[in-house]
């Protein structure tokens, strides 16, 4: 069983009358699951029916193109290790957030896009709610409290908005399951429980949301530390079980983690990468009570805070806020203080430099710089507050009749304070608003939140109110009372859902599925096959990039189609068009530096564009629409015969971004190649044939003497070069590309992507998985390890 009330339930969480216990028994996990699933269907009916799809922001220009590329590779029988479409090539699986090794990705790999990708997100929203239900049930012993906590964590502003990122949605979906399974493992032991905890942790680890994963394990660590310091059990045993779970999670996810860590080491990110942008504004605390306060509204866009754009909302229902405050105020237990501390820490860190904690902690722990946006810390508050609310419900249920009136009054006081705060926020908005419509919308939003608060609290009080055990009610009257409690539970759930569902304009705007049609943009241009990987690339100009990044049009379909026409972000993958930039979390360090020069340089960098194979460039005079100009001076991806010049990295960057750069005549190699490379300039060398794939490049090269072969593809160490089947050195060329030396004569050149880190990790993962499956399937007599 997932819960063991005798060991884990709060001692205050025992019902005080038979009717309350009967009602709690009626609230089974199955009934909650049906209700949760029905509410998700009611929120997204057209998406689940297949008529509409998400598209807003990153979903359309990042999440969907990556899933599309992954799916095409899957049906070709290929592992998508390398992406040849963006940034002159970059690792794909190693990005981690591409979820290449996440088992749940089979949903959109096997089922038709785009419906399956939307379903993937909603299925993980359901997973999050059910996980929170079982975790709250373990902690409180109250099914009513578990229902409140499960719905609040499964469906809130943050989880709704996070549907645009499949990796974040998946990680949030597994978050309560990880906490539940790991806590059971360290508390109760047993090989089976430890293996299940490792499997749950690995599933979240493979989802590829580093920040959510880190915050999940931060919550686990805080709960573990409090248990470790106060438990009467053998602390050495608790410590050993916890370490074992962590090692097993790392082993199960090694196939993903090792390539990721390798890419991270060669990427543009370091401890100074984060710049504390997109932090919660100081007045963002008011959005917990009045979501419409001080936000920006676009043509169809969800509301956004003026100073951060990572999430449009982190709103939880007003009933949850009131209950969480009640738990903090009135309950005295170790877990309550840990959850309250996590919530406070979360909000302080989310404030970034607007608050007192972020800058101080970042000086102490510079690695926080890897998490670029402080607002992401709000995930911890979104986790903690629903479970505080669940504890408060259980506590209210446990109040004896003689204490009920006093405790009820405390809840009423908290609700009244929140209503006063809501009115104060709306009044402030009216006084300082420059637009009458904005003030009116804020007041409407505020009053509706106050209404939901009042009705939700009233239903909760009626539901938790104890009945006198000595009442002379008839059997029929008792049955009627139980039915009334059941309806009140439905009312609480519906009110909580409606509160979140109506707190803002839809956080996930939708479009017709037709906007995702494959290769639909190519018909508007004369590209033909010219922009295929290995042939040439496109490049956007700064005005067009700014336009599609910061502006939108009234029609969602036209808005997204415009981004596809501009090959914006990763939309180019939907039309199988290669380009020099892209939109990813990690870029190879040298490519990032070159792109910075390309998009900020003042001299045009025409020689570098030629070397990169830029055959189409968006017209500079058309910032408000997309028109492409053809360039005839671009070079093939594979060339031969350049004279090698040996120099250091910084000098090479300066020279390849100079107007005097001559990529047809010279190639810059690192200083360590001097004495190894003997080739000279060979104008007669030629590339007879080329065949470029995602993980392998083949070419036939002929030269009268030793010659250099230069490949305008990003240099990354898993690429290896072979000449006539014999391994040869592959050099970093022209700052961030590839070159190799071939002897005189005609030779077959092959470049292959061979990721040793992936295969080493895969061996570790398979061995660990086998051990975990044996432990799960084998029934053990004892409960300790």
C-alpha positions in Angstrom: 0.0 0.0 0.0 1.2 3.5 -0.7 0.0 4.8 2.6 0.4 3.5 6.1 -1.8 5.6 8.3 -0.5 4.1 11.5 3.0 5.2 10.7 2.6 8.3 8.5 -0.7 10.0 9.2 -0.7 13.3 11.1 -2.0 12.4 14.6 -4.4 15.3 14.4 -5.8 13.9 11.1 -8.2 11.3 12.6 -11.9 12.0 11.9 -14.1 12.6 14.9 -17.4 11.3 13.7 -18.7 8.3 11.7 -20.2 10.5 8.9 -16.9 12.2 8.2 -15.0 8.9 8.1 -17.7 7.5 5.8 -17.4 10.5 3.5 -13.6 10.2 3.5 -13.9 6.5 2.5 -16.1 7.5 -0.4 -13.4 9.8 -1.8 -11.4 6.9 -3.3 -8.4 7.5 -5.6 -10.5 6.2 -8.5 -13.2 8.8 -7.9 -10.6 11.5 -7.6 -8.9 10.3 -10.8 -12.2 10.4 -12.7 -12.9 13.9 -11.5 -9.4 15.1 -12.3 -9.5 13.6 -15.8 -13.0 15.0 -16.4 -11.8 18.5 -15.4 -8.8 18.3 -17.8 -11.1 17.2 -20.6 -13.5 20.1 -19.8 -10.5 22.6 -19.9 -9.1 21.3 -23.2 -12.0 19.7 -25.1 -11.0 20.7 -28.6 -7.3 19.8 -28.1 -8.2 16.3 -26.9 -10.7 15.9 -29.7 -8.0 16.6 -32.2 -9.3 19.8 -33.8 -6.8 22.2 -32.2 -3.2 22.2 -31.0 -1.1 24.4 -28.7 1.3 26.7 -30.4 2.0 29.7 -28.1 5.6 30.8 -27.7 8.0 27.9 -27.2 5.5 25.1 -28.0 5.3 26.1 -31.7 8.9 27.2 -32.3 10.8 24.8 -30.0 8.9 22.0 -28.4 7.0 20.9 -31.5 9.9 21.1 -34.0 12.1 19.0 -31.7 9.4 16.4 -31.3 8.9 16.4 -35.1 12.6 15.8 -35.7 12.8 13.1 -33.0 9.8 11.4 -34.5 11.2 11.4 -38.1 14.5 10.0 -36.8 12.6 7.3 -34.9 10.7 6.1 -37.9 13.9 6.1 -39.9 15.3 3.8 -37.3 17.9 6.4 -36.2 18.9 7.6 -32.8 18.8 11.4 -33.1 22.3 12.2 -31.8 23.0 15.2 -34.1 20.8 18.0 -35.4 22.1 19.2 -38.9 19.4 21.8 -39.3 20.5 24.5 -36.8 23.6 26.4 -35.7 25.7 24.6 -38.4 25.0 21.4 -36.5 24.8 20.7 -32.8 24.2 17.8 -30.5 20.5 16.7 -30.1 20.3 13.9 -27.6 22.8 15.5 -25.4 20.7 18.6 -25.1 18.7 16.6 -22.4 15.5 18.6 -22.8 14.9 17.0 -26.2 13.8 13.9 -24.1 15.3 11.5 -26.6 15.7 8.7 -23.9 12.5 9.5 -21.9 10.2 6.5 -22.2 7.1 8.7 -22.1 8.2 10.2 -25.5 6.8 7.0 -27.1 3.4 8.8 -26.8 4.3 11.2 -29.6 6.7 8.9 -31.4 4.0 6.3 -32.0 0.8 8.4 -32.2 0.2 11.1 -34.8 1.4 14.6 -34.4 0.4 17.3 -33.3 -2.4 15.7 -31.3 -0.1 13.3 -29.5 2.2 16.0 -28.3 -0.7 17.9 -26.7 -2.0 14.7 -25.2 1.5 14.1 -23.8 1.4 17.3 -21.8 -2.2 16.7 -20.5 -1.4 13.2 -19.5 1.5 14.4 -17.4 -0.8 17.1 -15.9 -3.0 14.2 -14.8 0.0 12.3 -13.6 1.0 15.3 -11.4 -2.4 15.5 -9.8 -2.6 11.8 -9.0 1.0 11.8 -7.6 0.1 14.8 -5.4 -3.1 13.0 -4.2 -1.2 9.9 -3.1 1.6 11.9 -1.5 -0.9 14.1 0.4 -2.8 11.0 1.4 0.3 9.4 2.9 1.1 12.6 4.8 -2.3 13.5 6.1 -4.4 10.3 6.0 -7.3 12.5 4.7 -8.7 11.7 1.3 -10.5 15.1 1.3 -7.2 16.8 2.0 -5.5 14.6 -0.7 -8.2 15.7 -3.2 -7.6 19.4 -2.5 -3.8 19.0 -2.7 -3.9 16.8 -5.8 -6.1 19.1 -7.8 -4.1 22.2 -6.7 -0.8 20.7 -7.8 -2.1 19.1 -10.9 -4.0 22.1 -12.2 -2.7 25.5 -11.4 -1.4 28.5 -13.3 2.2 27.2 -13.5 1.3 23.7 -14.6 -1.2 25.0 -17.2 1.3 27.4 -18.7 4.1 24.8 -18.6 2.2 22.8 -21.2 4.3 24.6 -23.8 7.4 22.7 -22.6 7.0 19.0 -22.7 10.1 18.5 -20.5 8.9 20.8 -17.8 5.4 19.3 -17.8 6.9 15.8 -17.6 9.2 16.8 -14.7 6.4 18.4 -12.8 4.3 15.3 -13.4 6.9 13.1 -11.7 7.7 15.5 -8.9 5.3 14.2 -6.3 5.9 10.6 -7.2 9.7 11.1 -6.7 9.1 12.6 -3.2 6.6 9.9 -2.3 8.8 7.0 -3.5 12.1 8.3 -2.1 10.5 9.0 1.3 9.1 5.5 1.4 12.5 4.1 0.5 14.4 5.9 3.3 11.7 5.4 5.9 10.7 1.8 5.2 13.6 0.3 3.3 13.4 -2.9 1.3 15.0 -3.6 -2.0 11.7 -3.2 -3.9 10.9 0.2 -2.4 14.4 1.4 -3.1 14.2 0.2 -6.7 10.8 1.9 -7.2 12.2 5.1 -5.8 15.2 4.9 -8.2 12.8 4.2 -11.2 10.6 7.2 -10.3 13.7 9.4 -9.9 15.1 8.2 -13.2 11.9 8.9 -15.1 12.0 12.5 -13.9 15.7 12.7 -14.6 15.2 11.6 -18.2 12.5 14.2 -18.7 15.2 16.8 -19.2 14.1 19.8 -17.0 17.2 20.5 -15.0 15.7 23.2 -12.9 12.6 21.3 -11.9 14.7 18.2 -11.2 17.1 20.2 -9.0 14.2 21.8 -7.1 12.5 18.4 -6.7 15.6 17.0 -5.0 16.0 20.2 -3.0 12.5 19.5 -1.5 13.5 15.8 -1.0 16.7 16.9 0.7 14.9 19.3 3.1 12.3 16.7 4.0 15.1 14.0 4.4 17.2 16.3 6.6 14.3 17.1 9.0 13.4 13.4 9.2 17.1 12.4 9.7 17.6 14.9 12.5 14.4 14.0 14.4 13.9 10.4 13.7 14.3 7.7 16.3 15.2 5.1 13.7 18.8 4.2 12.9 20.2 7.2 11.2 23.0 5.3 9.5 20.4 3.0 7.8 18.4 6.0 6.7 21.5 7.6 5.2 22.6 4.5 3.5 19.2 4.0 1.8 19.1 7.6 0.6 22.6 7.4 -0.9 21.7 4.1 -2.6 18.6 5.6 -4.2 20.7 8.6 -5.5 23.3 6.3 -7.0 20.7 4.1 -8.7 19.0 7.2 -10.2 22.3 8.4 -11.5 23.0 4.9 -12.9 19.6 4.6 -14.6 20.0 8.0 -16.2 23.7 7.7 -17.1 23.0 7.2 -20.8 21.5 10.7 -20.8 23.5 12.4 -18.1 27.0 11.6 -19.4 26.4 13.1 -22.9 24.6 16.1 -21.3 27.5 16.8 -18.9 29.9 16.5 -21.8 28.0 19.0 -23.9 27.6 21.3 -20.9 31.4 21.4 -20.6 31.7 22.5 -24.2 28.7 24.8 -24.2 28.3 28.6 -23.8 27.0 28.2 -20.3 29.1 28.7 -17.2 28.5 30.0 -13.7 28.4 33.5 -15.0 25.8 32.7 -17.7 22.8 33.6 -15.7 22.2 37.3 -15.3 19.2 37.3 -12.9 16.8 38.4 -15.6 13.2 37.4 -15.5 12.8 37.5 -11.8 9.4 37.9 -10.1 8.8 41.6 -9.6 8.3 42.7 -6.1 4.6 43.4 -6.8 4.4 39.9 -8.2 3.4 38.6 -4.8 0.0 40.3 -5.4 -0.6 37.9 -8.3 -1.2 35.1 -5.9 -4.4 37.0 -4.9 -5.2 39.1 -8.0 -3.8 37.5 -11.1 -4.8 40.4 -13.3 -2.8 42.9 -11.3 -0.1 44.8 -13.1 0.1 42.5 -16.2 0.5 43.0 -19.9 -2.3 41.7 -22.3 -1.6 41.1 -26.0 -4.0 40.3 -28.9 -4.5 36.7 -27.9 -1.6 36.3 -25.5 -2.0 35.2 -21.9 -1.3 38.0 -19.3 2.4 38.5 -18.6 4.1 40.3 -15.8 6.1 43.3 -17.0 9.4 42.2 -15.7 9.5 38.4 -16.4 8.3 36.3 -19.2 9.1 32.7 -18.2 5.6 32.0 -16.9 2.4 33.9 -17.3 1.0 32.6 -14.1 1.8 30.7 -10.9 -1.7 31.2 -9.5 -3.2 28.7 -7.1 -6.9 28.8 -6.1 -7.8 31.2 -3.3 -9.0 28.3 -1.2 -5.5 26.7 -1.4 -3.9 30.0 -0.3 -6.3 30.3 2.7 -5.8 26.7 3.7 -2.0 27.0 3.4 -1.9 30.0 5.7 -4.2 28.2 8.2 -1.7 25.3 8.3 1.2 27.6 8.9 -0.6 29.6 11.5 -2.3 26.9 13.5 -0.5 23.6 12.9 2.7 22.6 14.7 4.6 19.8 13.1 8.0 19.2 11.5 6.6 18.7 8.0 4.5 21.9 8.1 7.6 23.9 9.0 9.6 22.3 6.2 6.9 23.0 3.6 6.5 26.5 4.9 10.2 27.1 4.7 10.4 25.8 1.2 7.6 28.1 0.1 9.2 31.1 1.7 12.6 30.3 0.3 11.1 29.7 -3.1 9.5 33.1 -3.3 12.5 34.9 -1.9 14.7 33.3 -4.6 12.1 33.9 -7.3 12.4 37.6 -6.6 16.0 37.5 -7.8 17.7 40.8 -7.3 14.4 42.3 -6.3 14.6 40.4 -3.0 17.3 40.0 -0.3 18.3 36.4 -0.8 19.2 35.6 -4.4 22.3 37.8 -4.8 23.7 36.7 -1.5 23.2 33.0 -2.2 24.6 33.3 -5.7 27.8 34.8 -4.3 28.1 31.8 -2.0 27.0 29.2 -4.6 28.0 30.5 -8.1 26.6 27.4 -9.7 23.2 29.0 -9.3 24.2 30.9 -12.5 23.4 27.8 -14.5 19.7 28.4 -13.7 19.2 31.5 -15.7 15.8 32.8 -14.6 15.2 33.3 -10.9 11.4 33.0 -11.4 11.9 29.3 -11.9 12.3 29.0 -8.1 8.6 29.5 -7.8 8.2 25.8 -8.6 9.0 25.0 -5.0 6.2 27.2 -3.7 3.8 25.6 -6.3 4.8 22.3 -4.8 4.6 23.2 -1.1 1.4 25.3 -0.9 -1.0 22.5 -2.1 0.4 20.1 0.6 0.1 22.7 3.3 -3.5 23.1 2.2 -4.0 19.3 2.4 -2.7 19.3 5.9 -5.0 22.1 6.9 -8.0 20.2 5.6 -7.0 17.1 7.6 -6.5 19.3 10.6 -10.0 20.8 10.3 -11.5 17.4 9.9 -9.8 16.3 13.1 -11.1 19.1 15.3 -13.4 17.9 18.1 -16.8 19.4 18.5 -15.9 21.5 21.5 -13.0 23.1 19.6 -14.7 23.4 16.3 -16.2 26.9 16.7 -12.8 28.5 17.7 -10.9 26.8 14.9 -13.5 27.7 12.4 -13.2 31.3 13.4 -9.5 31.3 12.8 -10.2 30.1 9.2 -12.8 32.8 8.8 -10.3 35.4 10.0 -7.7 34.3 7.5 -10.3 34.4 4.7 -11.4 37.9 5.8 -7.7 39.1 5.8 -7.3 37.8 2.3 -10.5 39.5 1.1 -9.2 42.8 2.5 -5.9 42.3 0.8 -7.6 41.6 -2.5 -9.6 44.8 -2.2 -6.5 46.7 -1.3 -4.7 45.4 -4.4 -7.6 46.3 -6.7 -7.8 49.8 -5.1 -4.1 50.3 -5.6 -4.5 49.3 -9.3 -7.4 51.8 -9.7 -5.5 54.7 -8.2 -2.3 54.2 -10.2 -3.7 52.8 -13.4 -3.3 54.9 -16.5 -6.1 53.0 -18.4 -9.7 52.8 -17.1 -10.2 49.5 -18.8 -7.3 48.0 -17.0 -8.6 49.2 -13.6 -12.0 47.7 -14.4 -10.6 44.4 -15.5 -8.5 44.2 -12.3 -11.5 44.9 -10.1 -13.6 42.3 -11.9 -10.7 39.8 -11.5 -10.3 40.7 -7.8 -14.0 40.4 -6.9 -14.3 37.1 -8.7 -11.3 35.8 -6.7 -13.0 37.0 -3.5 -16.2 35.2 -4.5 -14.4 32.0 -5.1 -12.6 32.3 -1.8 -15.9 32.8 0.1 -17.7 29.9 -1.6 -14.8 27.5 -1.3 -14.2 28.3 2.3 -17.9 27.9 3.1 -18.1 24.5 1.4 -14.9 23.4 3.2 -16.3 24.4 6.6 -19.6 22.6 6.0 -17.7 19.6 4.8 -15.3 19.4 7.7 -17.9 20.4 10.4 -18.2 17.5 12.9 -21.6 16.0 13.6 -22.7 15.1 17.2 -22.3 11.4 17.6 -25.2 11.2 20.0 -27.7 12.7 17.6 -30.8 10.7 17.2 -30.8 10.9 13.5 -32.6 8.2 11.5 -30.7 6.0 9.1 -32.2 7.9 6.2 -31.1 11.2 7.7 -27.6 9.9 8.2 -27.5 8.7 4.6 -28.8 12.1 3.4 -26.0 13.8 5.4 -23.4 11.7 3.8 -24.8 12.4 0.3 -24.7 16.1 1.2 -21.0 15.8 2.1 -20.3 14.1 -1.2 -21.9 16.9 -3.1 -20.0 19.4 -1.0 -16.7 17.6 -2.0 -17.8 17.9 -5.6 -18.5 21.6 -5.0 -15.0 22.2 -3.5 -13.3 20.5 -6.4 -15.3 22.4 -9.0 -14.8 25.7 -7.3 -11.1 25.2 -7.0 -10.9 24.2 -10.7 -13.1 27.1 -11.8 -11.0 29.5 -9.8 -7.9 28.5 -11.7 -9.6 28.0 -15.1 -11.1 31.6 -15.0 -8.2 33.5 -13.3 -6.8 34.6 -16.7 -7.3 34.3 -20.4 -6.3 30.9 -21.6 -2.7 30.3 -20.8 -2.3 27.9 -23.8 -3.8 29.5 -27.0 -4.6 27.1 -29.7 -4.6 27.0 -33.5 -5.8 24.7 -36.2 -3.6 21.6 -36.7 -3.0 22.6 -40.3 -0.4 25.2 -39.3 2.0 22.3 -38.6 1.8 20.7 -42.0 5.2 19.4 -43.1 7.0 21.4 -45.8 4.1 23.7 -46.3 6.3 26.8 -46.3 8.6 25.7 -49.1 6.0 26.3 -51.7 6.2 30.1 -51.1 9.9 30.3 -52.0 12.3 29.2 -54.6 14.5 27.2 -52.2 13.9 23.8 -53.8 16.3 21.5 -52.2 18.9 24.2 -51.8 18.4 24.5 -48.0 18.7 20.8 -47.3 21.4 20.0 -44.8 24.7 19.6 -46.5 23.8 21.8 -49.4 23.4 25.4 -48.0 21.8 27.4 -45.2 19.5 30.4 -44.7 20.1 33.3 -42.4 17.7 35.8 -40.9 18.5 39.5 -40.4 18.2 41.4 -37.1 15.1 43.4 -38.0 13.2 40.3 -38.9 14.4 38.5 -35.8 13.2 41.4 -33.6 9.9 41.5 -35.4 9.0 37.9 -34.9 10.4 37.7 -31.4 8.6 40.7 -29.9 5.5 41.2 -32.0 2.4 39.2 -32.7 -0.7 39.6 -35.0 -4.4 39.3 -34.2 -4.9 35.9 -35.8 -3.0 33.0 -34.1 -2.9 31.0 -37.3 -1.3 34.0 -39.2 1.0 34.7 -36.3 2.5 31.2 -36.3 2.5 30.9 -40.1 4.5 34.2 -40.1 7.1 32.6 -37.8 7.3 29.6 -40.1 7.7 31.9 -43.1 10.6 33.6 -41.3 12.2 30.2 -40.3 12.1 31.6 -36.8 13.8 29.7 -33.9 13.5 26.0 -34.8 10.5 26.3 -37.2 12.9 25.6 -40.1 13.0 21.9 -39.1 9.3 21.6 -40.1 10.4 22.5 -43.7 13.6 20.5 -43.6 15.6 23.8 -44.1 19.0 24.3 -42.7 20.1 27.7 -41.2 22.9 29.2 -39.3 21.1 29.9 -36.0 18.5 28.1 -33.8 16.8 28.2 -30.4 18.3 25.8 -27.9 19.4 25.7 -24.2 22.9 24.7 -25.1 25.1 25.7 -28.0 28.7 24.7 -28.7 30.8 27.5 -27.3 32.5 28.4 -30.5 29.3 28.5 -32.5 27.7 30.7 -30.0 30.6 33.2 -30.3 30.5 33.1 -34.1 26.7 33.7 -34.1 27.2 36.6 -31.8 29.6 38.1 -34.3 27.3 37.3 -37.2 24.3 39.1 -35.7 26.2 42.0 -34.1 29.0 42.6 -36.6 29.1 45.8 -38.6 31.1 44.7 -41.6 28.6 42.3 -43.1 31.0 39.3 -42.7 30.3 38.2 -46.3 33.3 35.9 -46.4 32.2 34.1 -43.3 28.6 33.8 -44.7 30.1 32.3 -47.9 32.0 29.7 -45.8 28.9 28.8 -43.8 27.0 28.2 -47.1 24.5 31.0 -46.7 22.5 30.9 -49.9 19.4 32.8 -48.7 19.3 35.9 -46.6 16.2 37.7 -45.4 16.0 41.1 -47.1 17.1 43.8 -44.7 14.6 46.4 -46.1 11.6 44.1 -45.2 11.5 44.0 -41.4 7.7 43.7 -41.3 7.4 40.8 -43.8 9.5 38.1 -45.0 11.4 38.3 -48.3 14.4 36.2 -49.0 17.4 37.2 -51.2 19.5 34.6 -52.9 23.2 34.7 -52.5 25.3 33.1 -55.3 28.7 33.3 -53.7 28.1 30.6 -51.0 30.5 27.7 -50.8 29.7 24.0 -50.6 29.7 22.4 -47.2 32.8 20.2 -48.1 35.7 21.8 -49.9 39.4 20.9 -50.4 42.8 22.3 -51.1 43.0 25.3 -48.7 46.4 26.3 -47.3 46.6 25.6 -43.6 47.5 28.5 -41.3 48.3 27.6 -37.7 47.3 30.0 -35.0 45.5 30.3 -31.6 41.8 30.4 -31.0 41.4 34.1 -30.3 43.4 35.1 -33.4 41.4 32.7 -35.5 38.1 34.2 -34.4 39.4 37.7 -35.3 40.5 36.6 -38.7 37.4 34.6 -39.8 35.2 37.6 -38.8 37.4 39.9 -40.9 36.5 41.1 -44.4 39.9 39.8 -45.5 39.0 36.2 -44.6 39.5 33.9 -47.7 37.9 30.6 -46.9 38.4 29.3 -50.5 42.2 29.7 -50.2 43.1 29.2 -46.5 42.0 27.3 -43.4 42.9 28.2 -39.9 44.0 25.3 -37.7 45.0 25.1 -34.1 48.7 25.5 -33.2 49.0 21.9 -32.0 48.4 20.8 -35.6 51.7 22.3 -36.7 54.1 19.5 -37.4 51.3 16.9 -37.7 49.7 18.4 -40.8 52.0 18.5 -43.8 49.5 19.6 -46.5 50.1 22.8 -48.4 47.8 24.7 -50.7 46.5 22.5 -53.4 44.2 24.4 -55.8 43.8 21.2 -57.9 42.2 19.2 -55.1 38.5 18.6 -55.6 35.6 17.0 -53.9 34.0 14.7 -56.5 30.9 13.7 -54.5 29.2 14.4 -51.2 26.6 12.6 -49.1 25.5 14.3 -45.9 23.4 12.6 -43.3 22.5 13.4 -39.7 25.2 11.2 -38.2 27.5 10.5 -41.1 29.1 12.4 -44.0 30.7 10.7 -47.0 32.8 12.3 -49.7 35.1 11.3 -52.5 38.2 13.5 -52.7 41.0 13.7 -55.2 44.2 15.6 -54.9 47.7 15.5 -56.6 49.4 15.8 -53.2 48.5 15.9 -49.5 45.6 18.3 -49.1 43.2 19.7 -46.5 39.5 18.8 -46.6 37.4 21.4 -44.8 33.8 20.8 -43.6 31.6 23.7 -42.7 30.0 21.8 -39.9 30.4 22.6 -36.2 33.3 20.9 -34.5 32.4 18.6 -31.6 34.7 15.9 -30.4 32.4 12.9 -30.9 32.8 13.4 -34.7 35.6 11.2 -36.0 37.2 11.1 -39.4 38.2 8.1 -41.6 40.1 8.1 -44.8 39.7 4.8 -46.7 38.5 3.3 -43.4 41.5 4.4 -41.4 41.0 6.8 -38.5 42.7 10.2 -39.0 42.8 13.3 -36.8 39.8 15.6 -37.2 40.9 19.2 -36.5 39.1 22.2 -35.3 39.2 24.5 -38.3 38.3 28.2 -38.8 37.6 28.5 -35.1 34.6 26.1 -34.8 34.4 23.8 -37.8 36.1 20.6 -39.1 39.1 19.8 -41.2 41.2 16.7 -42.0 44.2 15.9 -44.1 44.0 13.4 -47.0 47.0 12.0 -48.8 47.6 12.2 -52.6 45.3 10.4 -54.9 41.6 9.6 -54.8 40.2 8.7 -51.4 36.9 8.0 -49.6 36.4 10.3 -46.6 33.9 9.5 -43.9 32.9 11.5 -40.9 30.9 9.6 -38.2 29.3 10.8 -35.0 30.5 8.3 -32.3 29.5 9.3 -28.8 31.5 7.3 -26.4 29.8 9.0 -23.4 26.4 7.8 -24.7 27.4 4.2 -25.1 29.3 4.1 -21.8 26.3 5.6 -20.1 24.0 3.1 -21.8 26.0 0.2 -20.4 25.7 1.6 -16.9 22.0 2.3 -17.4 21.1 -1.2 -18.7 23.0 -2.9 -15.9 21.3 -0.7 -13.3 17.9 -1.1 -14.9 18.3 -4.9 -14.8 19.1 -4.8 -11.1 16.2 -2.6 -10.3 13.7 -4.7 -12.3 14.9 -7.8 -10.4 14.4 -6.0 -7.1 10.9 -4.9 -8.1 9.8 -8.3 -9.3 11.4 -10.3 -6.5 9.2 -10.5 -3.3 11.3 -10.1 -0.2 10.3 -11.2 3.3 12.0 -8.4 5.1 11.3 -4.7 5.0 14.8 -3.4 5.7 18.0 -3.0 3.8 
